[in-house]
C-alpha cells in the first residue's frame, strides 16, 4: 500500500468538499450571522450541541466563539434532559449539528429549546430533515462522499462542519467590530496576548542602558558605549536631542573591513542616518511587525517630538516573553 498516495487522496477529497461548501454558501449564512450578532449583542450566549463527531466539532466551534468574544457553551445532549438544560437561558442562540438531521437525542431537545424561545441554527446535510424544518437558519453541510474508504466514518462531513463553524465565527467577529485589543484581553497568558497588551515603553531600554552618543564621538567612544550599555548599537543624537542616526556592530564590522584604523574617526561617518524607529506608545505587536519586515536587531524608540527615548533589542523580546 502506498501510504502517501492514500493520505493525499483523503486530503484531496476533503479539500474538494470544502470547496463545494464555499460555492453553495447562500443567504442562509447571512441570516445565521445576523441571528448570532443580534443574540450576542443582547448579552446572551450561543449554545452548541451535537452527538458523536458532531459533538466534538460543536465543542471546537464553541471554543472559537469564546476566544473571539462571543460567549458560548457546549450542551451535552445526553445530559441535557437530566438537568443540564439549566445552562440554556431564554433567547439564547442554539447551533445544533447533525448530518442526518434526525438524531433522536437532538430532536428530543427541540420542544424544550422552543419553550425557552431559543433561536435555532442547524448544521445538517439533509435540508428536509426534522432538525432543518425546525430551524430559523439552515446551513447545508452535505458532502458527496466521506474521505473514509468505506464511505462510513465522518471525515469529509465533520471537516465541512468545522470549516463552516470557523467561517461563521470569523464573519461574526468582523461584523461585531472585534479588534486585536479585544482578542488580547481574552488571551492575556500567551505571547500573542502580551504583544497586544504590552507597549513599547514597557520593554524599551532607558536611562543608563540607553546608548546615546553625539555625532562627533569617535568610533572608539561609540564601541565603548556599546560595551557599557551591553547593546549592539549606539544612537547618535544632535545637541537638541533629535535623532541623527544609529551605529551598529554590523556597521562597525563593515567599516573595519575597508578602514582598519577607524577607531579615531567620527562615528557619524559610518552611521545609518535613517534607522527603523517606533513610537514609545505603540504596542509590542506593532514592533514585532516591524521586525518581521526589516532585518534589524535594534529599534530606536522615539517620543512625540521624534527624540530618542529608548531602544529595543530583539533579545529584550524573549526576556519579556513577547516572542
ROKOLMAR-146390 format. One line per field, with one value per atom (N, C-alpha, C): residue number from 1; residue in three letters; x, y, z. Coordinates in pm, whole numbers. Atoms other than C-alpha are relative to their C-alpha. Layout:
<atoms>
pos (NUM ...)
code (ALA ...)
x (X ...)
y (Y ...)
z (Z ...)
</atoms>
This chain:
<atoms>
pos (1 1 1 2 2 2 3 3 3 4 4 4 5 5 5 6 6 6 7 7 7 8 8 8 9 9 9 10 10 10 11 11 11 12 12 12 13 13 13 14 14 14 15 15 15 16 16 16 17 17 17 18 18 18 19 19 19 20 20 20 21 21 21 22 22 22 23 23 23 24 24 24 25 25 25 26 26 26 27 27 27 28 28 28 29 29 29 30 30 30 31 31 31 32 32 32 33 33 33 34 34 34 35 35 35 36 36 36 37 37 37 38 38 38 39 39 39 40 40 40 41 41 41 42 42 42 43 43 43 44 44 44 45 45 45 46 46 46 47 47 47 48 48 48 49 49 49 50 50 50 51 51 51 52 52 52 53 53 53 54 54 54 55 55 55 56 56 56 57 57 57 58 58 58 59 59 59 60 60 60 61 61 61 62 62 62 63 63 63 64 64 64 65 65 65 66 66 66 67 67 67 68 68 68 69 69 69 70 70 70 71 71 71 72 72 72 73 73 73 74 74 74 75 75 75 76 76 76 77 77 77 78 78 78 79 79 79 80 80 80 81 81 81 82 82 82 83 83 83 84 84 84 85 85 85 86 86 86 87 87 87 88 88 88 89 89 89 90 90 90 91 91 91 92 92 92 93 93 93 94 94 94 95 95 95 96 96 96 97 97 97 98 98 98 99 99 99 100 100 100 101 101 101 102 102 102 103 103 103 104 104 104 105 105 105 106 106 106 107 107 107 108 108 108 109 109 109 110 110 110 111 111 111 112 112 112 113 113 113 114 114 114 115 115 115 116 116 116 117 117 117 118 118 118 119 119 119 120 120 120 121 121 121 122 122 122 123 123 123 124 124 124 125 125 125 126 126 126 127 127 127 128 128 128 129 129 129 130 130 130 131 131 131 132 132 132 133 133 133 134 134 134 135 135 135 136 136 136 137 137 137 138 138 138 139 139 139 140 140 140 141 141 141 142 142 142 143 143 143 144 144 144 145 145 145 146 146 146 147 147 147 148 148 148 149 149 149 150 150 150 151 151 151 152 152 152 153 153 153 154 154 154 155 155 155 156 156 156 157 157 157 158 158 158 159 159 159 160 160 160 161 161 161 162 162 162 163 163 163 164 164 164 165 165 165 166 166 166 167 167 167 168 168 168 169 169 169 170 170 170 171 171 171 172 172 172 173 173 173 174 174 174 175 175 175 176 176 176 177 177 177 178 178 178 179 179 179 180 180 180 181 181 181 182 182 182 183 183 183 184 184 184 185 185 185 186 186 186 187 187 187 188 188 188 189 189 189 190 190 190 191 191 191 192 192 192 193 193 193 194 194 194 195 195 195 196 196 196 197 197 197 198 198 198 199 199 199 200 200 200 201 201 201 202 202 202 203 203 203 204 204 204 205 205 205 206 206 206 207 207 207 208 208 208 209 209 209 210 210 210 211 211 211 212 212 212 213 213 213 214 214 214 215 215 215 216 216 216 217 217 217 218 218 218 219 219 219 220 220 220 221 221 221 222 222 222 223 223 223 224 224 224 225 225 225 226 226 226 227 227 227 228 228 228 229 229 229 230 230 230 231 231 231 232 232 232 233 233 233 234 234 234 235 235 235 236 236 236 237 237 237 238 238 238 239 239 239 240 240 240 241 241 241 242 242 242 243 243 243 244 244 244 245 245 245 246 246 246 247 247 247 248 248 248 249 249 249 250 250 250 251 251 251 252 252 252 253 253 253 254 254 254 255 255 255 256 256 256 257 257 257 258 258 258 259 259 259 260 260 260 261 261 261 262 262 262 263 263 263 264 264 264 265 265 265 266 266 266 267 267 267 268 268 268 269 269 269 270 270 270 271 271 271 272 272 272 273 273 273 274 274 274 275 275 275 276 276 276 277 277 277 278 278 278 279 279 279 280 280 280 281 281 281 282 282 282 283 283 283 284 284 284 285 285 285 286 286 286 287 287 287 288 288 288 289 289 289 290 290 290 291 291 291 292 292 292 293 293 293 294 294 294 295 295 295 296 296 296 297 297 297 298 298 298 299 299 299 300 300 300 301 301 301 302 302 302 303 303 303 304 304 304 305 305 305 306 306 306 307 307 307 308 308 308 309 309 309 310 310 310 311 311 311 312 312 312 313 313 313 314 314 314 315 315 315 316 316 316 317 317 317 318 318 318 319 319 319 320 320 320 321 321 321 322 322 322 323 323 323)
code (UNK UNK UNK UNK UNK UNK UNK UNK UNK UNK UNK UNK UNK UNK UNK UNK UNK UNK UNK UNK UNK UNK UNK UNK UNK UNK UNK UNK UNK UNK UNK UNK UNK UNK UNK UNK UNK UNK UNK UNK UNK UNK UNK UNK UNK UNK UNK UNK UNK UNK UNK UNK UNK UNK UNK UNK UNK UNK UNK UNK UNK UNK UNK UNK UNK UNK UNK UNK UNK UNK UNK UNK UNK UNK UNK UNK UNK UNK UNK UNK UNK UNK UNK UNK UNK UNK UNK UNK UNK UNK UNK UNK UNK UNK UNK UNK UNK UNK UNK UNK UNK UNK UNK UNK UNK UNK UNK UNK UNK UNK UNK UNK UNK UNK UNK UNK UNK UNK UNK UNK UNK UNK UNK UNK UNK UNK UNK UNK UNK UNK UNK UNK UNK UNK UNK UNK UNK UNK UNK UNK UNK UNK UNK UNK UNK UNK UNK UNK UNK UNK UNK UNK UNK UNK UNK UNK UNK UNK UNK UNK UNK UNK UNK UNK UNK UNK UNK UNK UNK UNK UNK UNK UNK UNK UNK UNK UNK UNK UNK UNK UNK UNK UNK UNK UNK UNK UNK UNK UNK UNK UNK UNK UNK UNK UNK UNK UNK UNK UNK UNK UNK UNK UNK UNK UNK UNK UNK UNK UNK UNK UNK UNK UNK UNK UNK UNK UNK UNK UNK UNK UNK UNK UNK UNK UNK UNK UNK UNK UNK UNK UNK UNK UNK UNK UNK UNK UNK UNK UNK UNK UNK UNK UNK UNK UNK UNK UNK UNK UNK UNK UNK UNK UNK UNK UNK UNK UNK UNK UNK UNK UNK UNK UNK UNK UNK UNK UNK UNK UNK UNK UNK UNK UNK UNK UNK UNK UNK UNK UNK UNK UNK UNK UNK UNK UNK UNK UNK UNK UNK UNK UNK UNK UNK UNK UNK UNK UNK UNK UNK UNK UNK UNK UNK UNK UNK UNK UNK UNK UNK UNK UNK UNK UNK UNK UNK UNK UNK UNK UNK UNK UNK UNK UNK UNK UNK UNK UNK UNK UNK UNK UNK UNK UNK UNK UNK UNK UNK UNK UNK UNK UNK UNK UNK UNK UNK UNK UNK UNK UNK UNK UNK UNK UNK UNK UNK UNK UNK UNK UNK UNK UNK UNK UNK UNK UNK UNK UNK UNK UNK UNK UNK UNK UNK UNK UNK UNK UNK UNK UNK UNK UNK UNK UNK UNK UNK UNK UNK UNK UNK UNK UNK UNK UNK UNK UNK UNK UNK UNK UNK UNK UNK UNK UNK UNK UNK UNK UNK UNK UNK UNK UNK UNK UNK UNK UNK UNK UNK UNK UNK UNK UNK UNK UNK UNK UNK UNK UNK UNK UNK UNK UNK UNK UNK UNK UNK UNK UNK UNK UNK UNK UNK UNK UNK UNK UNK UNK UNK UNK UNK UNK UNK UNK UNK UNK UNK UNK UNK UNK UNK UNK UNK UNK UNK UNK UNK UNK UNK UNK UNK UNK UNK UNK UNK UNK UNK UNK UNK UNK UNK UNK UNK UNK UNK UNK UNK UNK UNK UNK UNK UNK UNK UNK UNK UNK UNK UNK UNK UNK UNK UNK UNK UNK UNK UNK UNK UNK UNK UNK UNK UNK UNK UNK UNK UNK UNK UNK UNK UNK UNK UNK UNK UNK UNK UNK UNK UNK UNK UNK UNK UNK UNK UNK UNK UNK UNK UNK UNK UNK UNK UNK UNK UNK UNK UNK UNK UNK UNK UNK UNK UNK UNK UNK UNK UNK UNK UNK UNK UNK UNK UNK UNK UNK UNK UNK UNK UNK UNK UNK UNK UNK UNK UNK UNK UNK UNK UNK UNK UNK UNK UNK UNK UNK UNK UNK UNK UNK UNK UNK UNK UNK UNK UNK UNK UNK UNK UNK UNK UNK UNK UNK UNK UNK UNK UNK UNK UNK UNK UNK UNK UNK UNK UNK UNK UNK UNK UNK UNK UNK UNK UNK UNK UNK UNK UNK UNK UNK UNK UNK UNK UNK UNK UNK UNK UNK UNK UNK UNK UNK UNK UNK UNK UNK UNK UNK UNK UNK UNK UNK UNK UNK UNK UNK UNK UNK UNK UNK UNK UNK UNK UNK UNK UNK UNK UNK UNK UNK UNK UNK UNK UNK UNK UNK UNK UNK UNK UNK UNK UNK UNK UNK UNK UNK UNK UNK UNK UNK UNK UNK UNK UNK UNK UNK UNK UNK UNK UNK UNK UNK UNK UNK UNK UNK UNK UNK UNK UNK UNK UNK UNK UNK UNK UNK UNK UNK UNK UNK UNK UNK UNK UNK UNK UNK UNK UNK UNK UNK UNK UNK UNK UNK UNK UNK UNK UNK UNK UNK UNK UNK UNK UNK UNK UNK UNK UNK UNK UNK UNK UNK UNK UNK UNK UNK UNK UNK UNK UNK UNK UNK UNK UNK UNK UNK UNK UNK UNK UNK UNK UNK UNK UNK UNK UNK UNK UNK UNK UNK UNK UNK UNK UNK UNK UNK UNK UNK UNK UNK UNK UNK UNK UNK UNK UNK UNK UNK UNK UNK UNK UNK UNK UNK UNK UNK UNK UNK UNK UNK UNK UNK UNK UNK UNK UNK UNK UNK UNK UNK UNK UNK UNK UNK UNK UNK UNK UNK UNK UNK UNK UNK UNK UNK UNK UNK UNK UNK UNK UNK UNK UNK UNK UNK UNK UNK UNK UNK UNK UNK UNK UNK UNK UNK UNK UNK UNK UNK UNK UNK UNK UNK UNK UNK UNK UNK UNK UNK UNK UNK UNK UNK UNK UNK UNK UNK UNK UNK UNK UNK UNK UNK UNK UNK UNK UNK UNK UNK UNK UNK UNK UNK UNK UNK UNK UNK UNK UNK UNK UNK UNK UNK UNK UNK UNK UNK UNK UNK UNK UNK UNK UNK UNK UNK UNK UNK UNK UNK UNK UNK UNK UNK UNK UNK UNK UNK UNK UNK UNK UNK UNK UNK UNK UNK UNK UNK UNK UNK UNK UNK UNK UNK UNK UNK UNK UNK UNK UNK UNK UNK UNK UNK UNK UNK UNK UNK UNK UNK UNK UNK UNK UNK UNK UNK UNK UNK UNK UNK UNK UNK UNK UNK UNK)
x (85 0 88 -70 120 -66 61 53 -15 5 136 -110 106 -94 -138 128 -377 -27 17 -317 -40 33 -324 -142 138 -649 -99 87 -808 -2 -9 -682 -70 63 -796 -152 145 -1143 -59 53 -1190 13 -17 -1050 -109 105 -1296 -135 128 -1586 -5 -4 -1476 -21 18 -1457 -148 144 -1814 -82 67 -1922 7 -17 -1780 -90 77 -1957 -150 145 -2301 -46 43 -2299 -105 110 -2618 -53 60 -2850 -17 16 -2893 119 -118 -2537 -10 19 -2611 -99 102 -2921 57 -60 -2718 92 -88 -2459 -82 85 -2729 -67 64 -2903 99 -100 -2584 41 -38 -2491 -105 109 -2831 0 4 -2821 118 -119 -2463 -7 14 -2536 -95 94 -2819 55 -61 -2578 -34 33 -2699 113 -109 -2490 -43 22 -2455 20 -5 -2528 24 -29 -2374 -22 27 -2478 6 -8 -2426 32 -27 -2375 116 -112 -2058 99 -97 -1819 -57 62 -2068 12 -18 -2044 141 -139 -1666 19 -10 -1697 -71 73 -1954 88 -88 -1701 107 -103 -1436 -59 63 -1677 -28 25 -1775 128 -128 -1408 43 -35 -1352 -85 89 -1654 42 -43 -1540 128 -129 -1189 -11 21 -1332 -114 90 -1565 -148 141 -1892 -24 16 -1994 -71 56 -2060 21 -11 -2122 -35 33 -2144 -101 105 -2461 13 -6 -2413 -142 136 -2714 -54 47 -2730 -39 27 -2722 -104 88 -2946 -136 134 -3271 3 -14 -3135 60 -39 -3070 87 -92 -2815 -69 74 -3087 0 -6 -3042 101 -98 -2748 -57 61 -2982 -95 84 -3139 -96 99 -3436 69 -52 -3342 140 -132 -3008 -9 -10 -2894 50 -44 -2855 46 -51 -2636 2 11 -2732 63 -72 -2506 -45 39 -2644 -2 -8 -2551 -133 128 -2870 -117 111 -3083 -109 101 -3265 54 -57 -3051 -100 109 -3302 29 -33 -3119 -13 7 -3104 -144 140 -3464 -82 72 -3580 15 -23 -3438 -85 63 -3628 -120 114 -3954 45 -48 -3758 71 -66 -3548 -103 106 -3862 -69 65 -4014 85 -91 -3707 18 -5 -3760 142 -134 -3415 -9 -5 -3318 95 -70 -3207 66 -77 -2936 36 -30 -2895 115 -103 -2581 -44 48 -2716 21 -13 -2672 -132 134 -3046 -93 78 -3240 -148 140 -3572 -17 5 -3492 -83 76 -3681 75 -80 -3395 -2 -1 -3379 -133 132 -3753 -31 24 -3740 88 -100 -3451 -38 20 -3459 98 -101 -3141 60 -50 -3026 124 -125 -2665 31 -13 -2605 143 -134 -2311 10 -1 -2385 132 -120 -2092 -35 24 -2074 48 -46 -1870 94 -95 -1674 139 -136 -1296 35 -17 -1325 -14 11 -1258 -128 128 -1574 -118 104 -1765 -93 81 -1880 42 -46 -1665 -12 11 -1747 139 -130 -1447 -22 30 -1539 -110 114 -1866 40 -41 -1702 95 -88 -1436 -81 86 -1705 -70 63 -1885 98 -101 -1563 34 -34 -1475 -115 116 -1828 -10 0 -1808 104 -104 -1482 -45 47 -1634 -104 106 -1934 61 -62 -1716 81 -85 -1478 -81 85 -1751 -72 64 -1930 97 -105 -1604 10 -12 -1574 -127 128 -1943 -17 10 -1914 108 -107 -1607 103 -97 -1387 140 -132 -1036 112 -111 -689 10 -5 -707 -103 102 -1028 51 -57 -854 103 -105 -564 -59 62 -794 -49 47 -920 113 -116 -569 121 -111 -353 118 -107 -149 100 -89 6 85 -88 280 -77 79 22 -75 70 -182 93 -96 126 41 -41 226 -108 110 -117 -36 28 -129 120 -122 232 37 -45 351 152 -144 696 68 -59 759 18 -12 714 126 -112 1006 128 -118 1244 106 -113 1587 6 -7 1620 114 -98 1849 141 -139 2196 15 -7 2107 -26 26 2032 131 -132 2347 -5 4 2349 141 -127 2649 -27 14 2689 61 -54 2767 151 -145 3122 79 -71 3202 81 -82 3475 -58 43 3418 42 -47 3627 -98 95 3389 -134 127 3089 5 -14 3219 4 -3 3294 -140 137 2939 -84 71 2804 31 -40 3003 -57 51 2900 -150 146 2531 -44 31 2555 -101 89 2398 72 -59 2453 9 -5 2442 12 13 2466 -93 89 2213 68 -63 2354 -107 98 2169 67 -47 2210 -11 7 2254 -142 139 1878 -76 62 1808 -59 58 1692 88 -70 1787 88 -91 2092 20 -20 2134 30 -33 2238 127 -124 2571 -2 14 2553 131 -116 2801 22 -12 2724 64 -63 2814 151 -141 3140 78 -68 3229 21 -12 3160 103 -95 3358 143 -133 3651 68 -57 3695 77 -64 3786 87 -74 3927 37 -36 4103 39 -43 4226 -107 112 3882 -27 34 3891 -11 3 3961 -89 86 3722 -134 134 3389 -98 93 3124 -108 103 2883 33 -40 3086 -54 35 2975 -142 133 2628 -103 118 2294 -87 66 2125 -151 145 1765 -37 28 1724 -150 139 1400 -34 40 1215 -145 138 895 -32 42 695 -17 4 706 -140 137 326 -58 50 292 -1 7 204 119 -109 468 -32 40 268 43 -42 344 152 -145 710 39 -27 706 -22 28 553 115 -114 835 122 -115 1099 -17 26 931 31 -17 961 134 -131 1304 105 -104 1622 92 -79 1738 -14 3 1818 -37 30 1758 -96 91 1480 13 -6 1518 -142 133 1219 -2 9 1108 -121 117 879 -74 81 622 79 -86 900 105 -94 1090 142 -128 1366 15 -20 1518 -20 25 1387 23 -20 1459 54 -51 1596 -57 45 1454 92 -82 1687 -84 80 1541 15 -18 1688 -98 94 1456 -136 132 1153 -12 1 1245 -5 -4 1318 -137 135 972 -107 91 818 -99 84 684 7 -18 822 -34)
y (-120 0 125 -129 349 95 -81 536 146 -142 877 26 -17 831 -5 10 724 127 -122 1024 117 -110 1262 -13 21 1106 53 -49 1177 153 -147 1536 61 -53 1591 -11 17 1452 106 -97 1675 142 -133 1979 29 -17 1926 28 -22 1910 140 -136 2233 102 -91 2398 5 2 2285 76 -76 2425 149 -142 2764 43 -36 2759 7 0 2690 88 -93 2944 94 -84 3146 90 -95 3382 -59 63 3129 30 -34 3200 142 -139 3573 8 1 3504 -54 57 3292 101 -102 3568 109 -105 3830 -48 57 3599 1 6 3544 139 -137 3910 63 -56 4004 -60 68 3744 42 -38 3823 147 -143 4195 29 -16 4149 -56 53 3994 -145 142 3639 -85 89 3335 -91 98 3073 -139 138 2710 -93 95 2437 -142 139 2075 -91 103 1758 -131 133 1386 -62 65 1190 99 -90 1355 140 -133 1639 73 -61 1698 52 -47 1723 129 -121 1979 115 -104 2169 61 -50 2195 92 -85 2336 134 -126 2596 87 -75 2697 65 -54 2742 119 -110 2960 123 -112 3175 68 -58 3221 81 -68 3318 128 -122 3586 85 -91 3743 -28 36 3563 -113 101 3376 -125 125 3011 -112 118 2687 -123 126 2323 -73 73 2140 -148 144 1767 -52 39 1624 -108 108 1311 50 -50 1510 111 -117 1791 -26 31 1616 -46 40 1536 113 -114 1886 103 -94 2041 104 -104 2233 131 -121 2475 101 -96 2629 80 -70 2740 107 -112 3082 43 -51 3246 89 -84 3392 -33 40 3213 -49 62 3107 -142 139 2733 -42 58 2583 -151 145 2217 -66 67 1990 -145 138 1671 -20 17 1546 -51 55 1343 92 -84 1599 -77 85 1310 -70 59 1236 9 3 1127 87 -74 1275 151 -142 1611 44 -36 1608 7 -2 1536 134 -130 1874 111 -111 2079 62 -63 2124 87 -74 2241 129 -120 2484 100 -89 2622 69 -56 2673 112 -103 2878 113 -103 3088 15 0 2990 14 -19 3083 -105 122 2772 13 13 2737 -147 141 2392 -16 47 2244 -141 132 1949 -25 37 1759 -37 34 1699 119 -124 2017 -25 33 1835 -78 75 1678 72 -58 1737 118 -108 1949 122 -113 2163 74 -62 2226 78 -70 2339 123 -106 2582 130 -134 2953 25 -8 2928 -139 134 2609 10 -4 2570 -140 127 2295 -53 59 2068 -135 129 1782 -18 34 1605 -111 105 1382 -135 124 1124 33 -12 1077 -38 36 1051 -142 139 715 -93 89 438 -83 71 268 94 -104 597 -5 14 547 97 -84 727 148 -145 1100 61 -61 1266 128 -119 1498 83 -73 1586 76 -70 1671 115 -109 1877 118 -106 2072 74 -65 2138 92 -79 2261 127 -116 2491 99 -89 2630 73 -64 2696 110 -103 2883 121 -110 3088 84 -70 3174 86 -73 3276 119 -109 3486 114 -106 3672 73 -62 3732 93 -83 3866 135 -126 4124 83 -72 4213 71 -60 4288 104 -98 4507 -43 55 4279 38 -53 4428 -82 72 4291 22 -30 4465 -83 85 4274 -144 135 3949 -14 5 4033 -13 6 4082 -141 137 3726 -101 89 3581 60 -69 3751 -90 90 3440 -36 40 3382 114 -103 3564 96 -89 3698 102 -92 3846 105 -96 4003 102 -91 4151 104 -91 4307 89 -80 4442 83 -67 4550 112 -112 4888 -3 -7 4955 64 -68 5187 -93 95 4888 -86 92 4696 68 -66 4958 27 -34 5027 152 -144 5367 26 -38 5558 -43 41 5410 -109 107 5130 51 -59 5372 54 -37 5404 123 -125 5770 58 -71 5946 114 -108 6275 -40 35 6267 14 -19 6388 -95 102 6099 -87 88 5871 -141 140 5514 -73 62 5412 28 -36 5600 -70 68 5450 -146 141 5096 -18 7 5163 16 -21 5291 -126 127 4973 -99 94 4768 35 -43 4976 -25 17 4956 -141 136 4595 3 -20 4697 -33 27 4606 122 -123 4969 120 -128 5333 87 -95 5605 135 -131 5932 107 -108 6245 136 -138 6613 67 -71 6868 26 -25 6936 -128 128 6566 -73 63 6493 -115 117 6164 36 -20 6178 -129 128 5810 -109 113 5473 -65 69 5291 -136 134 4915 -78 88 4635 -42 34 4544 112 -115 4897 1 2 4867 -106 109 4533 34 -35 4660 111 -110 4980 -47 48 4794 -74 75 4580 92 -93 4886 105 -104 5110 -51 59 4915 103 -101 5237 101 -94 5387 42 -24 5399 148 -142 5773 83 -72 5864 34 -33 6040 -112 110 5772 37 -45 5983 -38 38 5888 -137 140 5527 -37 28 5558 -25 10 5466 121 -126 5808 -8 11 5690 -141 135 5385 -24 37 5198 45 -51 5364 -36 24 5321 95 -90 5546 -79 69 5463 -45 36 5445 -114 108 5174 -132 132 4816 -85 92 4545 -79 72 4370 76 -81 4659 -5 13 4635 -133 130 4265 3 -11 4351 71 -71 4597 -93 90 4339 -110 105 4086 48 -55 4318 69 -66 4469 -84 86 4264 76 -74 4458 -67 55 4362 105 -108 4703 99 -105 4958 119 -123 5318 42 -42 5433 152 -146 5794 48 -63 6031 79 -74 6260 108 -99 6511 -67 81 6232 6 8 6238 -141 134 5903 -3 16 5794 -143 139 5424 -81 93 5125 -138 138 4779 -91 102 4491 -127 122 4165 -94 83 3994 39 -46 4206 -67 58 4046 -137 132 3699 16 -22 3834 39 -41 3991 -97 106 3676 53 -51 3870 -92 94 3616 -141)
z (0 0 0 5 -88 100 -106 237 -41 38 93 -101 101 -204 66 -71 28 80 -80 254 -89 91 -42 -53 45 -159 104 -108 179 2 -4 178 -120 122 -182 8 -13 -108 94 -96 196 -53 59 15 -102 101 -269 65 -69 -23 61 -55 145 -112 114 -197 -41 34 -272 105 -106 64 -29 31 -32 -115 120 -368 26 -22 -222 117 -105 61 -55 49 35 110 -93 218 140 -132 498 90 -79 608 53 -41 617 116 -106 826 131 -120 1067 69 -57 1114 68 -57 1171 129 -119 1420 117 -107 1620 46 -35 1606 89 -80 1745 141 -130 2024 87 -76 2131 38 -28 2107 114 -111 2355 131 -122 2604 27 -17 2550 -57 41 2466 -115 106 2196 60 -50 2287 -118 108 2072 47 -38 2068 -122 102 1870 67 -54 1916 -76 66 1844 -57 65 1597 -11 8 1554 132 -132 1928 19 -9 1903 -79 82 1625 70 -74 1832 108 -106 2115 -57 62 1881 -43 42 1739 122 -123 2093 50 -45 2183 -86 90 1877 27 -31 1956 131 -128 2316 -15 14 2209 -80 79 1982 56 -69 2235 -11 7 2163 101 -104 2483 -52 51 2401 100 -85 2588 -83 65 2487 88 -71 2587 -32 19 2638 -23 38 2459 92 -87 2675 138 -135 2999 2 5 2879 63 -52 2969 145 -141 3315 82 -80 3440 -70 63 3205 -87 72 3023 79 -82 3311 -50 53 3124 -117 113 2845 54 -45 2902 -110 96 2736 -103 107 2400 -47 48 2361 -144 132 2015 19 -5 1964 -139 124 1693 20 -12 1653 -122 109 1447 -11 27 1294 -150 145 949 -55 47 914 30 -43 1091 70 -63 1255 125 -121 1560 115 -99 1825 122 -122 2124 -22 33 1949 -21 27 1832 129 -128 2187 72 -64 2287 -60 72 2031 72 -70 2229 118 -116 2533 -42 52 2329 -50 48 2171 116 -118 2514 60 -49 2606 -101 105 2292 -57 58 2169 -152 145 1815 -57 41 1631 -138 125 1365 -15 23 1210 -98 93 1056 -39 39 856 -149 140 533 -62 49 499 21 -12 427 24 -26 463 130 -125 798 105 -111 1120 60 -57 1253 -91 94 938 1 5 936 128 -127 1300 16 -18 1249 -68 57 1180 -114 106 970 -18 29 799 -88 74 687 -52 72 432 8 -14 519 -73 70 277 -76 77 113 -98 99 -192 50 -62 -2 115 -109 314 -51 38 291 43 -43 464 -122 116 205 0 -9 331 -14 8 300 121 -122 658 110 -112 917 -35 25 947 -16 30 784 -80 81 498 64 -57 671 126 -122 1003 -33 43 825 -52 53 640 114 -116 970 71 -70 1128 -77 82 838 -2 -1 829 134 -131 1203 10 2 1156 -82 85 874 73 -75 1090 110 -111 1385 -49 49 1176 -61 56 988 113 -116 1319 71 -61 1464 -69 74 1188 9 -6 1197 133 -133 1569 26 -18 1519 102 -96 1730 -44 31 1746 67 -63 1828 151 -144 2166 76 -63 2243 11 0 2148 111 -102 2378 140 -132 2676 34 -21 2627 -2 9 2580 72 -69 2847 31 -43 2922 -107 108 2580 -51 55 2393 -89 85 2148 84 -87 2430 58 -55 2585 -105 106 2249 -28 28 2213 119 -120 2569 44 -43 2616 -95 83 2494 -12 22 2355 121 -116 2652 119 -111 2885 -11 19 2737 -49 58 2595 106 -87 2743 16 -28 2910 98 -102 3146 -35 19 3188 -105 100 2947 -141 131 2663 -57 52 2446 -92 77 2335 -14 23 2177 -97 98 1988 -134 132 1613 -11 10 1674 89 -79 1908 -95 83 1780 -1 7 1676 128 -125 1979 114 -105 2210 -20 29 2035 42 -35 2080 152 -146 2448 59 -48 2494 -22 24 2335 111 -103 2583 135 -130 2883 13 -3 2791 -40 45 2673 -114 113 2347 -130 130 1985 -88 79 1876 92 -70 1977 -83 66 1897 -1 13 1766 8 -15 1878 -12 10 1795 137 -129 2079 48 -41 2075 32 -32 2134 -118 118 1779 -48 51 1618 -119 112 1392 -78 66 1319 100 -85 1453 -53 37 1454 68 -53 1496 -9 11 1542 -145 142 1182 -79 66 1069 29 -39 1263 -79 71 1103 -147 142 752 -21 13 808 26 -37 966 -115 112 654 -95 95 445 69 -73 719 139 -130 998 105 -96 1158 32 -16 1207 144 -141 1589 35 -35 1599 -91 94 1317 67 -52 1388 -36 24 1424 -101 94 1217 -144 136 908 -38 26 943 47 -56 1094 -111 87 936 34 -34 911 19 -13 885 46 -50 1108 15 -27 1167 142 -131 1454 30 -42 1652 115 -108 1885 129 -130 2255 39 -36 2274 -81 84 2011 77 -62 2101 -43 34 2110 -126 121 1838 -125 115 1602 -15 3 1696 -66 60 1606 -150 143 1271 -73 60 1200 -12 1 1292 -104 98 1066 -142 135 766 -21 13 839 71 -59 902 95 -99 1209 136 -136 1568 104 -94 1730 -64 45 1703 94 -79 1818 34 -46 2024 13 0 1974 79 -62 2164 -107 97 2002 -73 66 1922 -87 79 1746 57 -70 2005 56 -56 2108 151 -144 2448 45 -37 2435 -116 100 2250 30 -18 2194 -80 63 2120 -10 17 1988 120 -119 2296 112 -103 2511 -15 25 2349 65 -65 2472 151 -145 2819 54 -41 2835 -49 47 2681 -103 108 2384 -121 111 2135 46)
</atoms>
